[in-house]
Amino acid sequence: MKIKDYFSARFGIMGVSILSDNLATFLTANGVDGEMDFSEALKNDLDKVFLKIVFDLLVAPNVSEDDFSISYDKNSLKEWYKVECKRLGVEDLFSGLDSGVEDMSHLA
């Protein structure tokens, strides 16, 4: 199995479809040759790259035009992301960010 196939399968399991050109761009940007053979020895490093790609998807806006739309279950992906960060010993870039709305009317 090629590395690009490993990534495509992981996205498929998560219900995320990604174009092969986009995947190739992500892999190249992270110094990964998608045509290399996958091996268990590379798995941990590849999972860290996969985590970076998922982060990019989480911060990207949803795309919608006419009958065409691209969106992901961002809440589920974000929960998975947090768990994977812990498993891989990687900093959770979402930790400490408060996405809630605060009442600031007392400042007016």
C-alpha positions in Angstrom: 0.0 0.0 0.0 1.2 3.5 -0.9 1.3 6.3 1.7 -1.4 8.2 -0.2 -3.6 5.1 -0.1 -3.2 5.0 3.7 -4.2 8.6 4.0 -7.2 8.2 1.7 -8.4 5.2 3.7 -8.1 7.1 6.9 -10.1 9.9 5.5 -12.7 7.5 4.1 -13.1 5.9 7.5 -13.8 9.3 9.0 -16.4 10.1 6.3 -14.2 12.8 4.8 -13.7 12.9 1.1 -10.6 14.6 -0.2 -9.5 15.1 -3.8 -6.3 13.3 -4.7 -4.7 16.6 -5.9 -5.5 18.2 -2.5 -4.1 15.2 -0.7 -0.9 15.4 -2.8 -0.6 19.0 -1.9 -1.0 18.4 1.8 1.5 15.5 1.7 4.1 17.5 -0.3 3.7 20.5 2.0 4.6 18.2 4.9 7.5 16.6 3.2 5.8 13.2 2.6 6.1 11.3 -0.7 2.7 9.8 -1.2 4.1 7.3 -3.7 6.3 5.7 -1.1 5.3 2.3 0.4 3.5 2.5 3.7 5.3 0.7 6.6 4.5 0.3 10.3 7.8 2.0 11.1 6.5 5.2 9.5 3.0 5.0 11.0 3.6 7.3 14.0 5.1 10.0 11.9 2.4 9.7 9.3 -0.3 9.9 11.9 1.2 13.2 13.0 1.1 14.5 9.5 -2.5 13.2 9.2 -3.3 15.2 12.4 -1.9 18.4 10.8 -4.1 17.8 7.7 -7.2 17.3 9.9 -6.3 20.6 11.8 -6.2 22.4 8.4 -9.6 21.0 7.5 -11.1 22.0 10.9 -10.0 25.6 10.5 -11.1 25.8 6.8 -14.5 27.3 6.2 -17.4 25.2 4.8 -17.9 25.7 1.1 -21.3 26.0 -0.4 -22.5 27.2 -3.8 -25.9 26.3 -5.4 -26.3 22.5 -5.0 -22.6 21.9 -4.2 -21.3 22.0 -0.7 -18.3 20.7 1.2 -18.6 20.4 5.0 -17.5 18.1 7.8 -18.8 17.1 11.2 -16.3 19.5 12.7 -17.4 18.8 16.3 -16.7 15.0 15.9 -13.4 15.8 14.0 -12.3 18.2 16.8 -13.0 15.5 19.5 -11.0 13.0 17.5 -8.2 15.6 17.1 -8.0 16.1 20.8 -7.7 12.4 21.5 -5.1 11.9 18.8 -3.0 14.8 20.1 -2.9 13.1 23.5 -2.1 9.7 21.9 0.7 11.1 19.8 2.1 13.5 22.3 1.4 16.5 20.1 0.2 19.9 21.3 -3.5 20.4 20.9 -3.7 23.7 19.0 -7.3 24.2 20.0 -6.7 23.9 23.7 -7.1 27.1 25.5 -9.3 28.6 22.8 -12.7 29.6 24.0 -15.2 29.4 21.1 -18.1 30.6 23.2 -19.7 34.0 23.2 -19.3 36.3 26.2 -21.7 39.0 27.3 -19.7 42.2 27.1 -22.6 44.6 27.5 -21.4 45.7 30.9 -18.4 47.3 29.2 -20.7 49.7 27.1 
